Amino acid sequence: MGNDKLLPNQVYVVDKNTKAKWIYDIDPEDFDLIATRGVRDEYGNITLETPYLAALKYWTVEKAMNTADLYVKDLNVPSIDIKIKEKPPVDLSQLHNSTNDQLAEYLAFFGGYRAYLETQLSYVEAKKGILESSFEEGLSKMFYTLGDKYKDSKKPLKEAMHGESMQMNPSLKKIKQTLIETEAIYNRIRGLRDSYKVAWDTVSRVIALRLGSKEGV
C-alpha cells in the first residue's frame, strides 16, 4: 500500500501485532479526536493503531471479530474435530478403582474437552479485549466532547463525567453491558477449563503411580 495522499475522511489503520495496514473511512465529526490519537506522515495522512478503532463511529465489535476470524482463517491451520462420546460424571475419589482402559478413556475424555474449552476461551478472551478497548476509547471520546462543553466552566468530577457520558451515549452503555456479559461468560468457561485440567491432572497422576508401582516390581 502506497503512501499517497488520502481523502479527507480517510486514515491508515495499522494492526499493532501483525503490522498489517489498511485504509479506513471515518466520520467527519470524529476528525479532531482522531487527529490527536494518530501520527501524521509526510503527506499529512493520519495513521492509527487498532485499539483506537474504538473511537471511530463506523467501528463495531462485530467488524473487529470478523477481521480476527479472517486472519486466523488465512493462517491455514487445520482445525481439530473433537468427537467424544458423552460420559457420566466421574467420581475422582474412586479413580484408584478404575481399570487401566477406563483411565485411558478418562484421560482422552478430559483432555479433549479441555482442549475444546481452551479454544472457546481464547475466542471469548479476544472479544473481551476488543470490548475493553472499545469502551475505553469510546469513553475517552465522550470526555473529549464534554471537555468542550465545560471549557468555560469548572469541569465535573471524573465520576460525574463518566455517568454523563454513559447517559449521553447509548452505544457506549450497550458496549459496557456486553462487556459485563462477556466477562461473565469468560469466567464461567475458564472455571470449566480449570476443572477439566484438574481432572486430567488427577487421572495422569493415578496412571503415573500405577506405572511406577509396576516398574518397582
PyMOL commands that set and color helices and strands:
alter all, ss='L'
color gray80, all
select helices_A, chain A and resi 28-37+50-55+61-74+92-97+100-149+158-168+170-215
alter helices_A, ss='H'
color red, helices_A
select strands_A, chain A and resi 10-14+21-25+39-40+46-49
alter strands_A, ss='S'
color yellow, strands_A
deselect
rebuild
show_as cartoon
